[in-house]
Amino acid sequence: MKVLLCDLDKTLLPYGGIMLDEELRGHMLRLQQNGMRIVLASARLSGGIFPVAQQLQMDTYGGFIIADNGSCIFDMQKHELWKGYEIPLHVCNTILEYAKMHDLHVSLEQGTYAVATGYDEGIAQDRENCCIDVILAQNVSDYIRHPIYKCSVAQNKDILDLHLPVLKDMLYKDFDIYRSTDTFIDILQKGRSKEQAAKELLAQLKIPMECAVAIGDGDSDAYMIKEAGLGVTLENGTALCKQYADMIVPSCYEHGASVLMKHLLQKS
């Protein structure tokens, strides 16, 4: 196996944040020293992934990060964006207008920070998990400095239940809409996913998916797990992940990712 595709939250990081378990970090450093590339694939903003990549010295070993559920791919060694799929500002403005009419909060990704129209449980959780700053703004366009790769809508579960089908009807032709949590809806360019981003990246590197290991816990990881040569989920993984996995390791709360890394080290 030549590449290790890793989800973060509830896979490598059981409680969010950015600090890896020291034993897990050591295993992943040794895998890279043995020639395996690491790709961190997450729904997080890139700013919530970079600190993890830096702990793993991925800039030295030629790793990549896939951020925003496949909407942008960064080359850590070159310190640059390899590919990005942005959401046009006029589309974000349409979402902002709808949200204002219906007491919804919108968060726009800006890489190392987010700009939001309000603060609630979903946005607070995203801020805490990713360890990023959130700017609350009356006019979010004043704080847009970079392309927008993900637009998120937040509110409590019951309210989002009402508006999810409406947003899908508004945007389905050109955008995909995911219910990432009970309190968060993510809007991405059509066809973006971790699996698609991984396939594009590995094609560029001339590495077939059959030579990749993938580990994750959520439905957004399931097809990446299915397509990899060795697909792995954890005991806390969803039913879909378990359906496609070749291997199930203990939960993220029981250091399941370390179990996989030890297995790969024995094989390398």
N, C-alpha and C positions, 0 to 999 in steps of 0.2 A: 504494500500500500504506500502511496506517495503523498497523499493529501489527507488532512484531517479537518472536516467541516464541523464546527462546534457552535451550537446555540449557547446563549449566556444564561438568561434568567431561568431558574429552576432546572438548570443543567449544570453549568460550571459554577454558577453563583446561586446558592439556595435561597438567600434572603435579599437579593438585589445588591445595590452598591457596586463597588469596583474592585475590591480586594480579594484576590484569589487565595484559597487555602495554600499554605506553603508547600505541603506535600504534593498537591496537584500541580502547582507551578513547577516544582522540580521535575516531575515526570514529563511535563510538556516541553520543558527546556531540553531534556535529554532526547526526546523524540525528534526535536528539530536538529540537535547535534548529530543524530543518526540519519539525517537527510529528509525527514518528513516536513512538508510545508503545512502551516496551520492557517486556516481561514475561519475567522470569527464571524458568524452569521446571526444577525439579531434584528428585531423590530426597533431597537433603540436608535436614537440619533447617533451620528458618528462620534460626537463629543462624549457620549456615554460608553463608547467602545474603546476609544484610543487609550485610556489609562490601563485597560486590561491588556491590550496589545503591547504596550510599553513594558509592562511587567514580564511579558513573555519574550521580550527582545525581538519582536517580529520584524523590526526594521533591519536588524542584523541578519536574520535568517530568511528574509524574503517572503514574509507572510502578507496576507490581504485581510481586509475587513469588508463585509457586506452589511450595510446599514439600511435602516428604514425598510425592512422586509424585502430587500432586493432592489431598492430604487437607486442606490449608489454603491460603487465598489471603489475602495481605496487601496493603492499600492503602498504598503508601509515602507518598503525599502527606498522607493523613489520619493516618498512624502508627497504624493499627488493623487488626485482623483483619476481613476482609470476610466470609469464610465458612470454617467449619471442620467437619470430620467426625471426631469423636473415637471412640476405642475405649474402651468402658466398662471401669472398673477391674476388675470381676469377671471379665471375659474375660481381661485381662492376668494376673490371679491364676491362672486356669486354665492359661495358658501357662507361667507361672512354676512351678507345681506339676509340670507335665509335664517342664519343663526340668531341674528339680532331680533328678527321678527318673532322668534319662538323661544327666547330665553335659553339659548344654547351657548356654550363656550367653545371657541375655536382656538386651537394651538397650531402655529406654523413652525415647522422645523427650520432651524438656521445653523445646523451643524453642531456648534458647541453650546448653543442656547436655543430657547424657544420663545416665541412671542405669542402671548395669549390675551384674549379679550376678557377673561374672568378666571377665577380660581375655585376649583372644586375638588372632590375626592379623586377623580381620574387624573387631573393635571398634577395634583399634589403627589400622587403615587408615581407618576412618570418622572417628576422632578427628583423624588427621593431615590427611586430605583437607579436612575441614570447619573445621579449626582451632578445635575446641570442647573444652570440659572434659568429662571422663567421670568421674562419681562411682561408685566401687565400693562397694557396700553389701550387708550381710547382709540387711537388710530394706528393699527398695527403696521401699516405701510411705512410709517416713519422709521421703523426698526428693521426693515427688510434690507439686508446687505448682500445676501447670497441667494442662489437658486433654492427653491422650495421643493424638496423631494417627497415630503409627506405633509398632508394637512389632516389634522385630527379634530373631531367634534366630541365634546365631553358634556356630561350631565349625569344625573342619577339614572339608574337602570330603567325605571318605569318610563321616564321621559324619552330616553333613547330608543326604547322599544317602539314607541309611537313614530319616531322620526326616521328610523333606519330604512323602512320600505320607501319612504318619500325621497330620501337622499339617493337611494339606489335607482329609482325611476328618473331622477334628475340627471344622473351622471353615468349611467350604466354603459353608454356607447363608447366612451373613451377612458373610463376610470374603473378601477376595482375598489370595492368597499368591504372592509373587514371589521368585524366586531372583535377587536383585540382583547378587550376586557368588558365586564358588565357596564363600566362607566366610560368607555372609550371606543370611538369609531375611527378607524384609519382609512384615509383616501389616498390611493396611489395610482400612478399611470397604469393603464390596462396591461395585463400580462406580467406584472412584476411579482416576483416571489423569490424566496431564498433559493429554491430549486432552479429557477430560470437563471438567476444571477450566477449560481455555482456552475451551471452548464456553460454559460458564456465565458466565464473566467477560465475554467479548465480547458475549454476548446482553444482559447488563446495560449494557454501554457502547453498545449498538445498533450494533455493528460486525460485519458478516458475516465468517465464516472466510475467505471468498474475498478479503478485504482484508487478510489476515495473511500474513506471511512466517514460516516456522518452520525452525529449524536444530537438528539434534541428531545423535547418533552411535549411540544404543542402541535396542534394541527398545522400550523404554518411550517413545521419541520417535517411533517409526515412524508411529503413527496420527495424531499431531499433524502430522507432515510430510505425510501423505496428505491430510488434510482442509484444509490451508492453501492459499491461493491460489497461493503459491510455496513449495514444499517443498524443503528443501536438506539434504543430508548431506555428510559429509567422506569422504575416501579411507579413513579408519579406521572409517567407519560400518559397521554390520552389514549383512548381505545384505538383511534386511527393509527397512531404511532406504533402501538403494540401489534396491530394487524400487519404492518409492513416491516417491522424490525426483524433482523436476523438474530439479534442478541438483546436481552433485557438485563440491565444491571440494577443494583440497589438504587433506592431513591436518592435525589440530590441531598437530602438531609442525612443520608448515611454514606456520603462520599462515593456515590455510584460512578461518577466520572473518573475518579482515581482508579477504580476497578478496571475500567476500559483501558486507561493509559498503561497500567501494569501489564495487561494482556498484550497490548501493542508492543511494548518494550521487549517482552519475552519473544515476540515474533520477529523483531527487527535484528 
